[in-house]
Amino acid sequence: MIIVSFIIIAWVLSWFKFEQIFIQAFKELFNKEISTASYYFIFACLGAIGDIVALLNGSYFEKL
């Protein structure tokens, strides 16, 4: 569920052109070009990490 939340957050932030700022910052920090698809993928990975942490903490099953 956290994955979906992070993708929705990325989508809402894109309304304010945050993805362009994120892509430019990533390029300047790591000297790598990324696309908008990579932007959403990074947010999905952060959501997956959040899901794993929630699962390991046991808080994931409390919601069910």
C-alpha positions as CSV (number, residue, x, y, z in Angstrom):
1,M,0.0,0.0,0.0
2,I,2.9,2.4,0.7
3,I,4.1,1.9,-2.9
4,V,0.8,3.3,-4.3
5,S,1.0,6.2,-1.8
6,F,4.5,7.1,-2.9
7,I,3.5,6.9,-6.6
8,I,0.5,9.2,-5.9
9,I,2.8,11.6,-4.0
10,A,5.2,11.7,-7.0
11,W,2.3,12.3,-9.3
12,V,1.0,15.2,-7.2
13,L,4.5,16.7,-6.9
14,S,4.7,16.6,-10.7
15,W,1.9,19.1,-10.9
16,F,4.3,21.6,-9.4
17,K,7.2,20.6,-11.7
18,F,9.0,18.8,-8.9
19,E,10.1,16.0,-11.3
20,Q,12.1,18.6,-13.3
21,I,13.8,19.8,-10.2
22,F,14.5,16.2,-9.0
23,I,15.9,15.2,-12.4
24,Q,18.2,18.3,-12.6
25,A,19.4,17.7,-9.0
26,F,20.1,14.0,-9.7
27,K,22.1,15.0,-12.8
28,E,24.1,17.6,-10.8
29,L,24.7,15.3,-7.8
30,F,25.5,12.0,-9.6
31,N,26.4,13.2,-13.1
32,K,23.7,10.8,-14.6
33,E,20.8,11.5,-16.9
34,I,17.4,10.1,-15.7
35,S,14.0,10.3,-17.3
36,T,10.5,10.9,-15.9
37,A,10.0,7.1,-15.8
38,S,13.1,6.9,-13.5
39,Y,11.6,9.6,-11.3
40,Y,8.5,7.5,-10.8
41,F,10.6,4.3,-10.4
42,I,12.6,5.9,-7.6
43,F,9.4,6.8,-5.8
44,A,8.1,3.3,-6.2
45,C,11.3,1.9,-4.8
46,L,11.1,4.2,-1.8
47,G,7.5,2.9,-1.3
48,A,8.7,-0.7,-1.6
49,I,11.3,0.0,1.1
50,G,8.6,1.5,3.3
51,D,6.5,-1.6,2.7
52,I,9.4,-3.9,3.7
53,V,10.1,-1.9,6.8
54,A,6.4,-1.9,7.8
55,L,6.3,-5.7,7.2
56,L,9.4,-6.3,9.3
57,N,8.1,-4.0,12.1
58,G,4.9,-6.0,12.2
59,S,2.8,-2.8,11.7
60,Y,1.7,-4.1,8.2
61,F,-0.4,-6.9,9.6
62,E,-2.0,-4.7,12.3
63,K,-3.8,-2.7,9.5
64,L,-5.3,-5.9,8.1
